[in-house]
Amino acid sequence: MVSISLRNICLDYPLYGAYDYSLKRRLLGHLIREPGEMRIIRAVDNVTIEAEAGARIGLAGPNGSGKSTLLRLIAGVYPPSSGSITVQGNVVPLLGLNAGVNLDFVAEDNIALLLRISGRKPTRSVIDDIWAFTELEPRMQRLPLRMFSSGMLMRVLFATATAFPADILLLDEWLSVVDGHFAEKAEGRLLNLVSQAAIVIIASHDQPLLRRTCSSIINLDHGRIASTVPVEPPATHAFELREKRA
Amino acid sequence: MHHTQGTPHEAPRRPSVLHIFKIYYPDLFGGTLTVIRDICTSLKDAFASAVLVCSQSAERREIVVNDVPVERVRSFGNVLSLPAAPTYPWRLWRRIAEHDLLALHAPFPLADLVFAFGFGAKRPLVVHWHADIVSHAGLRWFIEPLMRRTLRRAKAIIVSDHVLVDNTPLLREFEDKCHVVPFGIDTTGYDWPKIEPHHVNDRGRLVLACGRLVPYKGFDVLIRAAVNRNFEVWIIGEGAERLQLEELIRFHGLGERVRLLGSVNDSERIKLMCLADVFVMPSVTNAETFGLVQLEAMAAGRPVVNTALDTAVPRVARHGMEAITVPPGDAEKLGEAIDTLIHDPERRRRMGLSARTRALTRYSAAAFRQGMETVYRDAVAASNEERSPTTEPPQATGWLDTVRIAAALAWSDMRHRYVRSLLGPFWMSLQMAIVVVVLGSVIGQMSNASMLARLPMLALSMTAWTFLNSVVLDATTALQNSASLIRDRALPPVIFLLQCTFRQALFALHNACVPLLLWLVLSPHELSHALAALPGLLLFVACTFALSLVLGAMATRYRDLKPIIESTLMLAFLASPVIWSSDMINHRSTVMRINPLTHLFAVWREPLAGGPVDPVSIVYVLIALALLIFASVLTLVHLRKAAFWI
């Protein structure tokens, strides 16, 4: 049973200034009675989200409205300041594509390492499948990633990240770098991945993308839920698009 | 004591409350204990109470007082007014999980220590603020942050009067959490048919005081106030100051009129209260926050003389209405006030009546019970709400996965060394070999011992030191270097600290070929010695990992630690027998014996050389490991917040 349940979640994000990183300063502050006033920003404010299997949730909102922070909260990166989180199912957070990439390693090794990080065994056939999706030349597998253009790099990373289905998929704004042809293919795969995952939460500024993929869109503002908009017929709309492109 | 024949209440399970304090009946009698006992008794229908305290008596640990189970942790005397009970924090931690609500009776820094370290964070905590720390104020800088942490995580703070919040800076910080619940008193015990509440002794000269014989109660002031007057003073209570007080009574020749009655049971005390003409509360410091005994005297219809403290004391019995309030510590004024009352029976009667009225109306047991129950219930309910279905944090990976990912990352790090380099990590081994040869020849010159025989051990020591040094140094930057994996892939931060140990272990295996070769060439091959060294080596690695975990996390949170750690490591290298061995220098070197690294090396080097290990070294290393493991557990708890630091 896959589900996400956030109840009255708040997250107070401590803003560490230059002095807050200093132990000496902190200890001295105690001695000279200078209250070490820690600045705190409420990044997520009283958010309640219940998602059952089949939910496709889009997070929209201006920069700094708490979209990424909320995704990280669900992924377990940040502990909530108050409220309760219950997540059942295997969470795959794809928040920054180039996390864990070492540009000095050859492409193949990077793929293997990234797969290991997500708990998969990198077999030859898996790596070949991933490589086939990138549509790059096979011999490039043996080149260090440093030699790749940013678009090529993004193809490799995208193909690796989306190689396996997940129960709960957390996606953050990341379909912008690739060129037109690959973008279509990538969206196709993403939709495919989304259709396999039980719960998907996507944070994006791209309203059309959210409308195509999601069943409801949550608008965030200053860490609060400003509004929740159900998207009318999500599935058929997405299907049409895919067929048009195929 | 209140002996109610309680029928066993097997209603739906009552939430259980653990009362946390330093001492309890029957070891002591006093106001705070009365409050705890009254809470347990009056809330017994709604909450199942238990008490965890310290006791110096070697008798049974589990006893039952007034139907309440009491666990007494062995204490070995008092240090700075605190019980020296080393196992108390441990017992408290074990007991926390069994209860639905924790009631800490402050001040009790020993318990603050447990809460400050984040233990029991899942249980709601209510703090009963009985008094501020008044004695040993010099330790405040240490205690106050602990108390602040406790108060920060408390669901509610209960004080007996609002004036405490106004006059205690620490409480003012948490004003919104403070609930004023004045103590209540069960007045039924005071309704003696034969003694009317307005009964006034014709003789009119019996002054009563009651409390533990400790300095803040100010009984010495009362005794001095009795000099050159003609009233009689009876003091109920026992305590450490008894001898001094007896001496003072003798000194002033007051043996006739001033008596220390010692401990007296409840009914006897009530009788004495009703017999007395004036009740005196001469307390001299703000440690006296409320003065439950003056409330009892008020219930008995006695006029009160109390002191103008910044606490609830002069507000429970108010100057001119139920009491005469005098400046604390002023024996002359105190004596005058008592005399005034002694000589004015009409005033005594009037004050006694209004005192009884105030005790009945304002400080009733029912109001106290209701106030307590509300606060307790709200605390339990609030915490239930917070952790409604399951409190399990979203755990991305299990332990095994953590180790597996760390190993994969370390393995990839090592493979990376071979990229674009022919020898890979063996470059470092080569470097090591050169260092060993040079150092060996220099030391050979210095100590003119057989240098060749020393070389394998020197090489191995250098390898081990390089391992420890690099693991700790790597750990200080590991989390920052892996920020993207922690924040974007939600990997637990501990992976990257583990990765440092794994990676350096792989490199150390490369380096180990230098000592291995030297050993094969230069030493008699005693395999049994190598096997005997294995447990010590494991201890060494475990200590190194724990140390890197703690320092790695701290250096990420506090960036100025890294240079300190670097220079400390350098110093440790010079002060430890790594390149020199202990028999080369004076055995009595204190620095060397205190230095834990000496022992950490000794536990595996001695067996390897075929000698016995000094038991002191083993004990030293085991204690160091235990401390490090304790610190590591704390670190792991706090590592959840690591994403904020990077």
Interface residues (C-beta under 8 A of the other chain):
Chain A: S5 R7 Y13 P14 Y16 Y21 S22 L23 K24 R25 R26 H30 L31 R72 I74 A75 G76 V77 Y78 P79 S82 G83 S84 I85 T86 V87 V91 P93 L94 L95 G96 N98 A99 G100 N102 D104 F105 D109 L113 R116 I117 S118 G119 D172
Chain B: W141 P145 E386 R387 S388 P389 T390 T391 E392 P393 P394 Q395 A396 T397 D401 R404 I405 A408 L409 S412 R415 H416 V419 S482 S484 L485 I486 R487 D488 R489 A490 L491 M554 R557 Y558 R559 D560 L561 R640 K641 A643 F644 W645
